[in-house]
């Protein structure tokens, strides 16, 4: 057996509590640190002007019209949050089986990105989700033919969607669709269009999870979803498979990788970070957020304390960054320290 790396010793010569006596020493010997640089704020954009549209299943989160998305981006910049992620709540009237609205240069995401960049330029990073579920009348991340999710045809659409978003000013393309081969195809499409410096954050290990429900409410895809996503998203029982998925995406040109969901999959975050030593992100998804908020609203948990503890769990597991709806609230607390 390998020799233990633990320092030997025993009480009373060794007193573990000595390094816990005061705040200054606890901070000095802390093994992990959470800062505003670790936070990415997901935002939902909706049509209109001056619109705050509360999401019932995500207490404290609103869909925002483009003008208010710009204000949120300014707030994020001022709080020291390095990047935001933009997701659309697309009008059902423009959703089609071919998801053509994803390629509309004036769709909600592209309009929001241009407005953010016009206001802030490179003062904040903008991440755009690449998948068809916000635009697909079937509610799936890919094109559907007689119940089958089409892989290669979907990848062609994702390449076009990525270029459209890059043209609008997106800094990081984030494919969340889980189609095979899409990272290489998107990288080649971006390079061919002159966007060699646009980064790819791959949702490399995205599981077919029950924790996504409130997000689907937020983007309006839940009610449209026909069937489930188990033929392309990963089986929650699998861990080794995540390493194969990540290895493939890195080989195809991913600059960063993502694990989704987050809290229930911290073991996956740890394995991926240790195996690949790549920038590794995790998404504290809508269901995880909603559970904490529900408990807080019932007076069962201390909201700020649980929020910060949950975010530190991501750092402890090895995450380099966290997509979280708590981002502005957490940043305010971190900035006050």
Buried (B, 14 or more C-beta within 10 A) or exposed (E): EEEEEEEEEEEEEEEEEEEEEEEEEEEEEEEEEBEBBBBBBBBBBBBBEEBEBEBEBBBBBBBBBBEBBBEBBBBBBEBEBBBBBBBBBBEEEBBEEBBBBBBBEEBBBBBBBBBBBEBBEEBBBBBBBBBBBBBBBBBBBBBBEEEEBBBEBBBBBBBBBBBBBBBBBBBBBBBBBBBEEBBBBBBEBBEEBEBEEBBBBBBBBBBBBEBBBBBBBBBBBBEBBEEEBEBBBBEBEBBEBBBEBBBBBBEBBBBBBBBBBBBBBBEBBBBBBEEBEBBBBBBBBBBBBBBBBEBBEEEEBEBBEBBBEBBBBBBBBBBBBBBBBBBBBBBEBBEEE
